[in-house]
Amino acid sequence: MRGSALLAACLVLAAQGAGAYCIHNQLRIRDVLVEQEGHPDGLRDSRRLRVTLKPGERRCCAFHNLDCNPGGRQNSTTGLAVTILGEPPYECGYPAGAEPRVTVTGGATVRVLEHGRYPEAYSVPFILRIRTHDRQDLTGPRGLACPAARPKGK
């Protein structure tokens, strides 16, 4: 009986993680600003996701939470603006060139990381890794580069 209760508790915890998109700031020294794109329902717009993540923090949105996942399904998509704060700021975009917009599914995992692979070969010090709700890697082996933000108005 005791073993089955432990197994049930583990399954509940695993299901909670699988039912949300999560953004992880895995940087050591920079904060990450995450802002959900405008909500299609004007009454929910003030409750959309807007958060600054300190190093090591994460924020999740349950896929059925219509405030931060308007489609309400695990495979529905949501647009987020991901900006690495500091001087200079860096903006992440998926697909590349869409900075600062990233599209995620309701059960996705987004990790903001330092570019640790051959740093002298790359001029971009930060990358994103994105996995969909069904664990498909959208960013490839190198991750998605986060270039320095362009000055506004240029």
C-alpha positions in Angstrom: 0.0 0.0 0.0 2.8 2.4 0.9 4.6 1.8 -2.4 1.5 2.5 -4.4 0.9 5.8 -2.6 4.5 6.9 -3.4 4.1 5.9 -7.0 0.8 7.9 -7.2 2.5 11.0 -5.7 5.4 10.7 -8.3 2.9 10.5 -11.1 1.0 13.6 -9.9 4.3 15.6 -9.7 5.3 14.4 -13.2 2.0 15.3 -14.6 2.2 18.8 -13.1 5.5 19.5 -14.9 4.2 18.1 -18.2 1.1 20.3 -18.2 2.8 23.7 -18.3 5.2 25.8 -20.4 8.1 26.9 -18.3 10.8 29.5 -18.8 14.1 28.9 -17.0 16.8 31.5 -16.5 19.9 29.5 -16.2 22.3 32.5 -16.5 24.6 33.3 -13.6 24.6 37.1 -13.7 21.8 38.5 -15.8 18.0 38.8 -15.4 15.6 37.8 -18.1 12.5 39.7 -19.0 9.6 37.6 -20.4 6.5 39.2 -21.7 3.6 37.5 -23.4 2.3 39.1 -26.6 -0.9 41.0 -26.4 -3.8 38.8 -25.3 -6.6 38.2 -27.9 -9.2 38.7 -25.2 -9.0 42.3 -24.0 -10.4 41.4 -20.6 -7.5 39.1 -19.9 -4.7 41.3 -21.3 -3.8 42.8 -17.9 -3.3 39.2 -16.6 -1.0 38.0 -19.3 2.5 36.8 -18.4 5.0 39.6 -17.6 7.9 38.6 -15.4 11.6 39.3 -14.7 13.4 36.2 -13.8 16.5 36.5 -11.6 19.4 34.0 -12.2 18.3 30.5 -11.4 14.5 31.4 -11.3 11.8 29.9 -13.5 8.2 30.7 -14.2 5.6 28.2 -15.5 2.1 28.5 -17.0 -0.3 25.6 -16.8 -1.5 25.0 -20.3 -5.2 25.3 -19.3 -4.6 28.8 -17.8 -6.2 31.0 -20.4 -4.4 34.1 -19.1 -1.0 33.0 -20.2 -1.9 30.3 -22.7 -4.9 31.7 -24.7 -5.4 28.5 -26.7 -5.9 26.5 -23.5 -4.3 23.3 -25.0 -1.0 21.7 -24.6 -0.2 22.0 -28.3 -1.6 25.6 -28.7 1.0 28.3 -29.3 1.8 31.5 -27.4 4.2 34.3 -28.4 6.7 35.5 -25.8 9.2 38.3 -25.9 12.5 37.2 -24.3 15.0 39.8 -23.4 18.3 39.3 -21.5 18.6 42.5 -19.4 21.9 44.3 -18.9 24.2 46.4 -21.0 23.9 45.6 -23.8 20.5 43.8 -23.7 20.1 40.7 -25.8 16.9 39.6 -27.6 16.0 36.0 -28.4 13.8 35.1 -31.3 12.4 31.9 -32.8 12.6 31.5 -35.7 15.9 33.4 -36.0 15.3 37.0 -37.0 12.0 37.3 -35.1 13.7 38.9 -32.1 12.5 39.4 -29.4 9.5 37.0 -30.2 9.6 33.3 -29.3 6.7 31.0 -30.1 6.1 28.2 -27.6 3.5 25.4 -27.1 1.4 25.0 -24.0 3.7 22.4 -22.6 7.1 23.7 -23.8 10.3 24.2 -21.9 12.4 27.3 -22.7 15.9 27.5 -21.2 18.0 30.7 -21.4 21.7 29.7 -21.2 25.2 31.1 -21.6 26.7 30.0 -24.9 29.3 27.5 -23.5 30.3 25.8 -26.7 33.4 27.2 -28.3 32.8 30.7 -27.1 35.6 32.2 -29.2 33.8 31.1 -32.4 30.6 32.9 -31.6 29.9 36.5 -31.1 26.7 35.8 -29.2 27.2 34.9 -25.6 23.6 33.7 -24.9 21.3 31.0 -26.4 17.8 29.6 -26.0 16.9 25.9 -26.0 13.3 25.2 -26.7 11.5 21.9 -26.4 7.8 21.4 -27.4 5.2 19.6 -25.2 6.1 16.4 -27.0 9.9 16.9 -26.3 10.9 17.9 -29.8 13.9 20.2 -29.9 13.2 23.3 -31.9 16.6 24.9 -31.6 19.0 22.3 -32.9 22.4 21.3 -31.5 23.7 24.8 -31.3 20.6 26.4 -29.7 19.0 29.6 -30.8 21.4 32.6 -30.7 20.3 35.7 -28.8 21.9 38.7 -30.6 22.4 42.1 -29.0 19.3 44.2 -29.3 19.2 46.7 -32.1 18.7 50.3 -31.1 15.1 51.3 -31.4 14.1 53.4 -34.4 16.9 52.2 -36.7 
